[in-house]
Amino acid sequence: MSIITAETIRTDRLLLLPLRVEHAEEMAAVLSDPDLHIFIGGSPVGVDALRSRYQRMLAGSPDPAISWCNWVILQEQECLTGTVQATIAPSADGLVAEIAWVVGTPWQRRGIAAEAARGLVAWLGGKPVRSVIAHIHPDHEASAAVATAAGLTPTDQWQDGEIRWRLDLER
């Protein structure tokens, strides 16, 4: 059983909805721009592949101590625009949430990723999570701006060519 499960998160302009397999069709279009994958890796996939990926994600981590929480971003009741996620795992200092986000190209530069990340971090602050981390490519200025907006700061730690950003939550 997962420690923490995704719940709907509301921000000023957005709803972060817990991921469902049914989101695959719309999300395949949102994630279809190859430029999105420059920093996150991989390449666009079709609806069937995304549906299979979402089924695996929703099945949860094989380790019951780790929670996979995934959301789609709904902007102003109009359309899905991206995703946010948190992998929550135990550490020596308590639960740590590793977060990530992606917003489709047509919706970038509107503050959606920053607002979604802030909403996610605030939600995590209401859970027994001690710290939040993100790994960001050193050349990805937009993601660095999102992390900063969500309260994370860069550390001197690196993982797989990316800088670890961190926020310790008040307890």
N, C-alpha and C positions, 0 to 999 in steps of 0.2 A: 504494500500500500504506500502510495506517495505521501511524503510529509506535507506538501503544500500543493494545492490544485489551483489552476487558473480560474479566476472569477472576472466578470465584466468590470472594467475600469472606465470611469467617466472622467473626462477632462473638459475644459471650456468648449472645445470644438470637436472633440473626438470621442468615439466609443472604441475601447479595446475589447474585442469580443473573443472569448475562448475559441481557439481553432476548432473547426469541424471539417470532416472530409468533404462536405458539400462546398466548402470555400475554394476547392481546387480549381474549378473551372474559371472563376473570376480571377483568382490569384495567378493562374498561368499567364493570363494577359498582362497583369500588373508587373510580373517578373520577367517578361519576354524580351526586354532590351538587353542585348549582350553587354552594353557598357556597365550595367549594374553589377556584373560579375567580375569586373576588373579587380576589385579589392576583396570581394567575398569568395571568389573562386567559383569553379564550375561554369556551367553555361545554362541558358534557358532550357526548360524541359516542358514537355507537353502535359496536357491535362491528366492523362492516365498515369504518367510517371509521378506527377505531383500528388495525385490522389493516393498512390501507393506510399509515397513518402509520408504524407499526412497520416495514413493508417498506422505506419510504424511509429511515428511520433506520438500519436494518441494512445498507442498501446503502453507507452511509458518506458522508463528506463528498466533494464533488466536488474539493476541494483535498486532494491526497495528503499534505500536510504537517499536516493537521488530523485528529485522531482524535475520533470520536464514540463515547463509551463510555456505555452505558446498562444499568441493572440494574433488576430488580424486587426488592422486599423481601419475603422469605418469613419469617414469624414462627413460630418454634418448630414447623416442619413442618406448620403448620395451614393457612394461607391466605396469599395475597398481600395486602399491606397498603398498598403504595405503590411509589414509584420513587426512584432517585437517578441522577444523570447527571453526566458530566464531559466538557466539550469541551476538548481539549488542543491548544494551538496554539503555534507558535514566536513569540517576542517578542525584542526587543533584549537582554533579560536571560536568555534561555533559554526552556524550555517553561513555559507558564502553563496551569493547569487552571481553567476556570470551571465551578463546580459548582452543582447545584440539587437540590431534593428536594421530594417531595409525599407525604403520608400521608393515606389515606382517613379521612373524618370518624369512623367508628366506632372507629378505632384511635389517634386523637389523644389527647394528654395521658397517654401511657404511656411516653414516652422513646424511642419507636421512631425518630423522625426524627433525634434527637440521636445515638443509637447508630449508625444507618446512616451519618450524615454523618461521625462519628468514624472508623468503619471505612473509609469511602471515603478520607478524608484520610490515614489511616495507610497504606492501599494506595498512594496517590499518592506518599507519602513513600519508598516502595521503588522508584519509577520515576524517570526523569531529569527530574522536574518541579521547577522552581525556586520557584514560588509558586502559591497557590490563591486564587481570588477567588470571590465570590458577590455578586449584586446583590439587595438586599432593600428592599422598600417601607418607608418610615420609620414607617408605622403597623402594620406586621406584627410584633408583639412576639414571637409564637411562633417565627417564622423567625429573628429576631434572637437569641433564646435558643438555637436550634439552631446558628447560626453561632458563637456564643460557646462553646458546648460543644465544637465541633469545632476551636477554637483560633483562629478568625478574629476580627479586630477591625475596627471601622468606620474608614473613611478619610474625608477631606473631599471625595472625588470622588463625583460623581453621574452616573448614566446613565439616561436615559428615566424620570426621576422616582424612581429608586431609588438607595440609598446603596451604594457599593462597599465590600465587606468584603474583607480580605486576610490571608493568612498566608504568610510567607516560610519555606520549608522549609530545614532545615539541610543543607548540602552540604559 
